Amino acid sequence: MDISCPRPGEDMSVSDDGPVFRATMKALEQKTGNMRLQMKRLIKKAEQVYSAQQEANDAFLGFMEALKEVSSTNANAVQPAIEHYFDKIAREILSYERQNAANLQKIVIDPMNKLYQLDIKQAEAKKRDFEEESKDFYAYVSRYLGQRHDSVKAKQSDSKYQSKRKNFELKRFDYSSFMQDLSGGRKEQEILSHLTKYADTQARCFLATAKKVDGLLPQLEALSSEVQEADKEYQYQRREREEKRRLLEKSNLSYGEPEPPSTAVGATPTAVPNGAPSASDSELGRADSTSSQLKVPTPCNASHPTNPVELSRSPGSLSHSPSVGSPQQPNKFRGIRDMEERDPNQVVNLEKNSGQRKEGLLWALNRPGGHVDPRSLNKQGWHKYVPLTPSGSVPHTDSWPGSG
């Protein structure tokens, strides 16, 4: 594979100190300043990645512990996933993530921090030292060149000049080598080496973890297949429930009141052989609280089966039309207790059939025009009247007793 990697270039430290050398050093110094800002940001981001990955690993571990707590009460919901994935595959992946975070700290963050602190940040100090040494050397050179060479003092100056020149050249060489190594040289190659080592370690750990996961994959595939089948069944059940609910929404369910029993008020009396209705006197007495009427067509007797019979809802009243085809005369006392005229024979037959007989006292006002108030029976103004006749009606009199 064609991979280009930086190689060592021309060594600028062997050249003499001059305009070219100074221009090269100035360019390297500017590049180092930019590199300082970029490396600082890079290290900060790498530390954020490490911190986030550590936090994510701890959170995932807490998630698995929470799943175990849920399995103690809801085993069907999480226990199959714990057994076939989280206890095996997920733990292998988590182990890889933890190792990856440790490699990031060890291989990338620590070496870059060392490079930043010991080399990049020291570039300014090395530059100041070189400039001071350069100024001192060139100041001595200007003094040295102004001396006479035939004197004894000039010979001593020569040895001192050689010593200062040597120190300056060493300082210039070290600074030149340092700047070349830092920008485009050995230090950049060192950064690339650490990044490549981290990448190689991460990839190999990933493949090793993938190999372990691949051996455990059949269990996960079996679980996935079973869960998919169960999901389909639950989807079918949900559709059936929705259809049943729609049917309930469309249906008109009327919940009516229960039908009254056959002995309730207003039931149609059946005819007996002697022509009297079979309703007992107690049934008629239960209709005292209402004043409504119910007309039910019922055969009056055996000879006139189609005559309608009109039953009054007032107590003790029972009447029917006298003959077939004759117009019915409206009774003005219909519905008023004990004031409607009745057929005496019918009442007697009813009492014989039922075995009961109405007896009692009738209470009336002293004056016919008074207002009837049942709650004031014991008050003055009420007068006991005559007992009811055997037929259960009020005897006809010309005047009201006690009215005077």
C-alpha positions in Angstrom: 0.0 0.0 0.0 1.2 3.5 -0.9 1.4 5.3 2.4 3.4 8.5 2.7 5.1 9.2 6.0 7.3 12.3 6.7 11.0 11.7 6.5 13.9 13.8 8.0 14.7 16.8 5.8 17.8 18.9 5.3 19.5 19.8 8.6 19.5 23.6 8.9 21.7 23.6 11.9 24.9 22.9 9.9 24.5 26.1 7.9 26.2 29.3 8.9 24.3 32.0 10.9 23.0 34.3 8.3 19.8 35.8 6.7 18.7 32.4 5.4 19.1 30.7 8.8 17.3 33.6 10.6 14.4 33.5 8.1 14.1 29.7 8.5 14.1 30.1 12.3 11.4 32.8 12.2 9.1 30.6 10.1 9.6 27.7 12.5 8.8 29.9 15.4 5.5 31.1 13.9 4.6 27.5 13.1 5.4 26.5 16.7 3.0 29.2 18.0 0.1 27.8 16.0 1.0 24.3 17.0 0.9 25.3 20.7 -2.7 26.5 20.3 -3.8 23.4 18.3 -2.1 20.9 20.6 -3.7 22.5 23.7 -7.2 22.2 22.1 -6.4 18.6 21.0 -5.4 17.5 24.5 -8.5 19.1 25.9 -10.7 17.3 23.5 -8.9 14.0 24.2 -9.4 14.5 27.9 -13.1 15.2 27.3 -13.4 11.9 25.3 -11.8 10.0 28.1 -14.0 11.5 30.8 -17.2 11.0 28.7 -16.2 7.4 28.0 -15.5 6.7 31.6 -18.9 8.2 32.5 -20.6 6.2 29.8 -19.0 3.0 31.0 -20.1 3.6 34.6 -23.6 4.5 33.4 -23.9 1.4 31.4 -22.7 -0.7 34.3 -25.4 0.9 36.4 -27.9 0.2 33.8 -27.1 -3.6 33.9 -27.3 -3.6 37.6 -30.7 -1.9 37.4 -31.8 -4.7 35.0 -30.9 -7.3 37.6 -33.0 -5.5 40.1 -36.0 -5.4 37.7 -35.6 -9.1 37.0 -36.3 -9.9 40.7 -39.9 -8.7 40.2 -40.4 -8.8 36.5 -38.4 -11.8 35.3 -40.3 -12.3 32.0 -39.6 -8.7 30.9 -35.8 -8.7 31.2 -34.4 -12.0 32.3 -34.0 -13.6 28.8 -32.2 -10.5 27.6 -29.9 -10.6 30.7 -29.0 -14.2 30.2 -28.4 -14.2 26.5 -26.9 -10.7 26.0 -26.1 -8.5 28.9 -24.3 -11.0 31.1 -22.2 -12.2 28.1 -22.0 -10.1 25.0 -22.6 -6.7 26.7 -19.9 -7.4 29.3 -17.4 -8.2 26.6 -18.2 -4.9 24.9 -18.0 -3.0 28.2 -14.6 -4.6 28.9 -13.4 -3.4 25.5 -14.7 0.1 26.1 -12.9 0.3 29.5 -9.7 -0.9 27.9 -10.1 1.5 25.1 -10.4 4.4 27.5 -7.4 3.3 29.4 -5.3 3.1 26.1 -6.5 6.6 25.2 -5.2 7.9 28.5 -1.9 5.9 28.4 -0.9 6.1 24.8 -2.3 9.5 23.6 -3.2 11.9 26.5 -0.1 11.4 28.7 2.5 11.6 25.9 0.9 14.6 24.4 0.7 16.4 27.7 4.4 15.7 28.2 5.2 17.0 24.7 3.2 20.1 25.3 4.7 20.9 28.8 8.3 20.0 28.1 8.7 21.0 24.5 6.0 23.2 23.0 5.7 25.5 26.0 9.5 25.7 26.4 10.0 27.0 22.8 9.6 30.6 24.0 12.2 30.1 26.7 14.7 28.5 24.3 14.1 31.3 21.9 15.0 33.9 24.5 18.1 32.1 25.5 19.3 31.9 21.9 18.7 35.5 21.3 20.6 36.6 24.5 23.5 34.3 23.5 23.5 35.7 20.0 23.5 39.3 21.2 26.3 38.7 23.7 28.4 36.9 21.1 28.0 39.6 18.4 28.7 42.3 20.9 32.0 40.6 21.8 32.8 40.1 18.1 32.5 43.9 17.5 34.9 44.6 20.4 37.2 41.9 19.3 37.5 43.2 15.8 38.4 46.7 17.1 41.5 45.5 19.0 45.1 45.4 17.7 46.4 42.0 16.8 50.1 42.6 17.6 49.7 43.1 21.3 49.7 40.4 24.1 46.2 41.4 25.0 45.0 40.6 21.6 46.2 37.0 21.9 44.2 36.6 25.0 41.2 38.0 23.2 41.6 35.4 20.5 41.2 32.5 22.9 38.2 34.2 24.5 36.7 34.8 21.1 37.1 31.1 20.2 35.4 30.1 23.4 32.5 32.5 22.9 32.1 31.4 19.3 32.0 27.8 20.3 29.3 28.4 22.9 27.3 30.4 20.5 27.5 27.7 17.8 26.4 25.1 20.3 23.5 27.3 21.4 22.6 27.9 17.8 22.8 24.3 16.9 20.7 23.2 19.8 18.0 25.8 19.2 18.0 25.0 15.5 17.7 21.3 16.1 15.0 21.9 18.7 12.9 24.0 16.3 13.3 21.6 13.4 12.3 18.6 15.7 9.3 20.5 17.0 7.9 21.7 13.7 8.1 19.2 10.9 10.6 16.9 12.5 11.1 14.3 15.3 8.4 15.6 17.6 5.7 15.5 15.0 6.8 12.0 14.1 6.5 11.2 17.8 2.9 12.4 17.9 2.1 10.3 14.8 3.7 7.3 16.4 1.6 7.6 19.5 -1.6 8.1 17.5 -0.8 5.1 15.3 0.0 2.9 18.4 -3.4 3.8 19.9 -5.2 3.1 16.7 -3.5 -0.3 16.3 -4.2 -1.2 19.9 -7.9 -0.1 19.6 -8.4 -2.0 16.3 -6.8 -5.2 17.6 -8.8 -5.1 20.9 -11.9 -4.5 18.8 -11.3 -7.6 16.7 -10.5 -9.7 19.7 -13.8 -8.6 21.3 -15.6 -9.2 18.0 -14.3 -12.7 17.9 -15.7 -13.4 21.4 -19.0 -11.8 20.5 -19.2 -13.9 17.3 -18.9 -17.1 19.4 -21.8 -15.9 21.6 -23.9 -14.6 18.7 -26.1 -17.8 18.1 -27.7 -17.3 21.5 -28.5 -13.7 20.6 -29.9 -14.8 17.2 -32.1 -17.4 18.9 -33.4 -14.8 21.3 -34.1 -12.3 18.5 -36.1 -14.9 16.5 -38.2 -15.9 19.5 -38.9 -12.3 20.4 -40.0 -11.5 16.8 -42.5 -14.3 16.9 -43.9 -13.2 20.2 -44.1 -9.6 18.9 -46.2 -10.8 15.9 -48.6 -12.7 18.2 -49.0 -9.7 20.4 -49.7 -7.6 17.3 -52.4 -10.0 16.2 -53.9 -9.8 19.7 -53.9 -6.1 19.6 -55.7 -6.0 16.2 -58.3 -8.4 17.5 -58.9 -6.1 20.5 -59.2 -3.1 18.2 -61.8 -4.9 16.1 -63.8 -5.9 19.1 -63.7 -2.4 20.4 -65.0 -1.0 17.1 -67.8 -3.5 17.2 -68.7 -2.4 20.6 -68.7 1.2 19.5 -71.0 0.5 16.5 -73.5 -1.6 18.5 -76.5 0.2 20.1 -76.9 -1.5 23.4 -80.1 -0.3 25.2 -80.4 -1.1 28.8 -84.2 -0.7 29.5 -86.0 -1.0 32.8 -87.2 -4.5 33.8 -90.9 -5.2 32.8 -93.4 -4.9 35.7 -94.6 -8.2 37.2 -97.9 -9.7 36.0 -99.6 -8.6 39.3 -98.7 -4.9 38.8 -101.3 -2.1 38.5 -102.9 -1.9 35.1 -102.6 -5.6 34.3 -105.4 -6.8 32.1 -108.0 -8.8 34.1 -109.1 -12.1 32.6 -112.7 -13.1 32.4 -114.1 -15.8 34.6 -117.0 -18.1 33.8 -119.6 -15.9 35.6 -118.5 -12.8 33.8 -116.6 -11.1 36.7 -112.9 -10.1 36.3 -110.4 -12.2 38.1 -108.6 -9.2 39.6 -108.8 -9.4 43.4 -109.9 -6.6 45.6 -106.4 -6.1 47.0 -105.1 -5.4 43.4 -107.8 -2.8 43.0 -106.8 -1.3 46.4 -103.2 -0.8 45.3 -104.3 1.6 42.6 -105.5 4.2 45.2 -102.4 6.4 45.0 -102.9 7.3 41.3 -105.6 9.0 39.4 -104.5 8.0 35.9 -106.7 5.6 33.9 -105.8 2.7 31.7 -108.1 1.4 29.0 -107.4 -2.1 28.0 -109.6 -4.0 25.5 -110.8 -7.1 27.3 -113.8 -9.4 26.6 -116.6 -8.3 29.0 -118.4 -11.6 29.1 -118.9 -14.8 27.1 -121.7 -13.4 24.9 -119.9 -10.2 24.0 -116.2 -11.2 23.6 -115.2 -8.0 21.7 -116.7 -5.4 24.1 -113.9 -3.3 25.6 -113.6 -3.0 29.3 -112.4 0.2 30.8 -110.8 -0.1 34.2 -110.4 2.9 36.4 -107.2 3.4 38.3 -109.2 4.8 41.2 -109.7 2.4 44.1 -112.9 0.3 44.0 -113.9 1.6 40.5 -114.5 -0.9 37.7 -116.7 0.0 34.8 -117.3 -1.0 31.2 -119.6 0.0 28.4 -123.2 -1.2 28.8 -123.6 -2.7 25.4 -121.9 -3.2 22.1 -122.2 -0.4 19.7 -123.8 2.0 22.2 -121.9 5.3 22.6 -120.0 5.6 25.7 -121.1 8.4 28.0 -118.3 10.2 29.8 -118.5 9.8 33.5 -117.8 13.1 35.2 -117.0 11.3 38.5 -114.4 9.0 36.9 -111.2 9.0 38.9 -112.8 10.5 42.1 -112.8 8.1 45.0 -116.2 6.6 46.0 -118.2 9.1 43.9 -118.4 7.2 40.6 -121.6 5.1 40.1 -121.0 1.5 39.8 -123.0 -1.6 39.0 -124.0 -3.1 42.4 -124.1 -6.7 40.9 -120.6 -6.4 39.7 -119.3 -5.3 43.1 -121.2 -8.0 44.9 -119.7 -10.6 42.6 -116.3 -9.2 43.1 -116.6 -9.4 46.9 -117.9 -13.0 46.6 -115.0 -14.1 44.4 -112.3 -12.3 46.5 -113.7 -13.2 49.9 -113.2 -9.6 51.1 -115.7 -6.9 52.0 -115.1 -3.2 52.4 -116.2 -1.8 55.6 -115.3 1.5 57.4 -116.2 5.0 58.1 -116.3 8.0 55.8 -115.1 11.3 57.0 -116.4 14.5 55.5 -116.3 18.2 56.1 -119.1 19.9 57.9 -119.7 22.0 54.8 -119.5 20.5 51.3 -117.5 23.5 50.0 -114.6 23.1 52.4 -111.1 22.2 51.3 -110.1 18.6 51.9 -106.8 18.3 53.7 -106.0 14.7 54.8 -103.4 15.9 57.3 -106.1 17.8 59.3 -108.4 14.9 60.0 -108.2 15.3 63.7 -108.8 19.1 63.6 -112.1 20.6 64.4 -114.4 20.9 61.4 -114.3 17.3 60.4 -117.3 15.1 61.1 -117.6 11.3 61.0 -120.1 10.3 58.4 -122.1 7.1 57.9 -120.4 3.7 57.3 -119.9 2.5 53.8 -122.6 0.3 52.3 -121.9 -3.3 51.5 -121.3 -2.3 48.0 -118.5 0.0 49.0 -120.2 3.2 47.8 -121.6 6.2 49.6 -125.4 6.1 50.2 -127.4 8.6 48.3 -129.0 11.2 50.5 -130.7 14.4 49.9 -128.6 16.4 52.3 -125.3 16.0 54.0 -125.6 15.0 57.6 -124.0 17.4 60.0 -123.9 20.1 57.3 -125.9 22.4 59.6 
